[in-house]
Amino acid sequence: MLVETEKHDAVMLIRMNRPERLNALGSELLTQMVEAWCEYRDTPELKVAILTGVGKAFCAGEDLKEAAERGTPGLPDIPVRDPFWNMELDKPVIAAVNGWAMGGGYILTYLADFRIAVPEAVFEISEARHWLLGAYKFGFTESLPYAIATELAMGFPLTAKRAHEVGFINRLVEPEELLPEAFRIADHLLSLPPASLVNTLEICRRLRPRIPAEIDELGARLRNRGAVEDIMESRRAFREKRKPVFKGF
């Protein structure tokens, strides 16, 4: 199994288990992830989920090798809608970041309500490297300082220490404390009245800053401005372990 699940009373542990590919989001892993999130959503007894990875990476994001072989960029199409990725869960999720969280892996962390990480973890939004527009919104909707949000949009890495200092990470713990700390957070959440947990979570999510519509409209116009073939060139270069040759504008 590329995604392992464990149930600890009201807590569901979801573990990405593809360490040889840094838990990259290939079609098989994504399919199993969707199944796990649907089970979490549809099981009333489960109240809190913990998401983590196996190996030195939390998740490397898009499987660039698979995308290059498929001939289309981005995550593969999965027939069942992902309730976590589409922000449809009304239950909390804790991200226990055991290593690199890059591209889609960063987004999985971003989507979580609570984030803890080991000092070796590194966060990076990789879209600027592999598309024609960087992922501009994620740092700004987290109210991160402009300088850091801009670095993230441009594909610079953010260390766990710095992420903790600027408030993106709730806790910074040693590897042996990662899951114990995640379960301590879960235990606190479960100590709250059930209505308070659900209601407070909804309010907190709605308080997240939103990108103005005109900025998203501009992003849509800029997303394909440039040499569109550069999108696949970045993936071919990754697969072939060489420096990409971009055509630019």
N, C-alpha and C positions, 0 to 999 in steps of 0.2 A: 504493500500500500504506500502510495506517495503522500497520503494524508492520513495520519493516525489520530484517533480520537479516544479519549478516556472520560468517563463520567465519575466525578467525585461528589456524590450527593447532588447538590443543585448547581455544581460548577462543571462546565464542559471544557476540557483541555483539547485544543486543536493544534496538531503539530505537523508542519510541513516537513516531509522526509524524503528529500531528493538532494542530499548533500553533495553528490558528485557533480551536480549542475547548479550548485549554490541555491537550491530551491527555486530555480527559475520557473516562471509561470507558463509552462507548456500546456498543451490541451488536456493531457491526462491528469496532471496535478490540478488544473483549474476545475475540471469536471468533478473531481473528488472534493475539492474545496466547496463547491456549490452544494454538493450533497451534505457536507458537514454543516454548512450554515443553514440549510433548509431544516435539517434535523434539530438544530438549536432553536430555530424560530418556531417550529411546530411542536416542540415538547414542552408542555406547561411546567413540568417539574424542573427544567433547567432555567436558571435565573441569570447566570453570569458565564461568559465565555472568556477563555484565555487563549491567545494565539501566539505561537512561537515556532521556531525552526530548529532543525537538526544540523549540526556541523558549524562551520565558521561563518555562515551567512544566515541571516533571518530570511531574506528573499532578495534575489538579484533582479526581480522584475521580469519584463518580457524575455522570453526565450529567443534571443536574437538568432541563434543557429537554426532553430525550428522555423522562424519567420523567413530567413534567407532561403531555406529549402522549400518552404511553402510558396514563396514568391510574393507574399503580401505582408506589409508591416503591421505591427500592433498585436494585441492579444488575439488568440484564435476565438472564433465564434463558438459559444456554448449554448445548446438549445434551451437550457433551463436558466432563468433569470437569477442572478446572484443577489440575495437580499442584503448581504453586507456591503458589497461593492456599490450597490445602488442606494445605500443608506436607508433601508426599509426596516431594519430591526428596531424594535422598541425595548430591547434589552441591552445592557452594557457589555462592552468588549474591552478587554485588557490586552495590550500588545506587550509581550515579553521579548524584547529585541536582543537576541543572542549574538548578533554579528552584523555584517553589512546589510543595510536596507536601502536598495537602490531602485530608481524608477518606480515600477509598480509595487516593489517592496516598500519604498518610502510611503506610497499612497496607502498601502495596507496599514502602516503605522499611523499615518495621518487620520485615517477613518476611525481608529480606535478612540475610545473615550478616556482611557488611562494608558500611559506609556511608561514602561520601565526598561532600562537598558544596561548592558555591561559596558565598562570603560572602553573596550575594544570595538564597540559598534561604531559604524560610520553611516551617515545618512546622505543620500544624494538623489536629486531628481534628474534623471538622465535624458529627459526629452530634448533638451537643447543639443545633445550630441547626436540624436537619432531622428529628429524631425526638423521642421523648418521654423518652429517656434518653441521656445522653452516653456516649461510648466510654470507660468507666471503667478498663478493664483494661490498656490498652497502656502507659501510663506506669509503672504499678506492676509489670508483668512485666518491665520494663526496669530495675527497681530505681532509678528516678529519685527524687529527693527528693519527699516528700509534696506540698510546695507546688507544684512544677512538674508533677507527675503530676495534681494537682487542676486546675491551670490548663488542661492539655491536655484533660482530661475535660470541662471547661466551654467548650471551643471557643476558648480564647485562642491566639494564634499564638506560635510559638517560633522565634526567629531561629536561623540556622545557627551564629552565634557562640556563643549561649547553649547550643545543643544540643551543640556541641563541648565547651564548658566542663564540662557535666554528664555527658559520656561517652556520649551517644546517637550521636554522629558519630565515626568513627575518624580522619578526616582532613578538614581544611578547606583548600581549595586555590583558586587563581585559575582562572577559566574555561578558560584555555588549557592548564591542567595537569590538568583533570578526568579526561579519558579516559587520558592518559599515566599518571596515578597509579593509575587502576583497573587498567590493564594491568601496572603494576609489582606490585601486590598479587597479581594473577593469576599472574604469573611466579613470585613467591615460593611460592604455593600449589602450583604445578606442580613446584617443585623438591623438594617433600617426597616421601617414598615413597608410592606410591598408597594402600597400606593405612593409613598414618598419616593421610593427608588424610581418608579416609572415616571412620575410627574416631574421630579426634579431633573431627571435625565432629559426629558423632552424640552424643558425650559432652557437648560444649559446648551443643548444643541441648537436651539433657535437663536441663542444669543451670539453664536459664532458670526463674525463679520461676513458680509456677502460682497462679492465682486459686482460693481455697478453694471447694469445691462449694457451700457454703451461700451464698456471695456470688453465685455464678452463678445459684443458685435464686432469690435475692432479685431479681437483675437481670431474670430472666425474668418475675417477677411485676410488676415496675415498668415493664416495657418498653411496656405499653399502658395505663398508668394516666394518665388525663388525656383531653383532647379529641383523639381519634384523627384527626379531620378536620384538625387542625393540621399533621399530617405532610404532607398534600398541599398545604395552604395555603402552607407554606414554599416548595414547589417552584413553585407558580403565581406567587407573589410574585417569585421569582427570574426566571422566564421573562418576567414583565410588568414587571420592573425597578421594583418598588415595595416599600414596607415591608409586611411581612406583618401581617395582622390575626388574632391568635390568640384562641381562645375559652377557653383555659386549662382549669381543672378543671370 
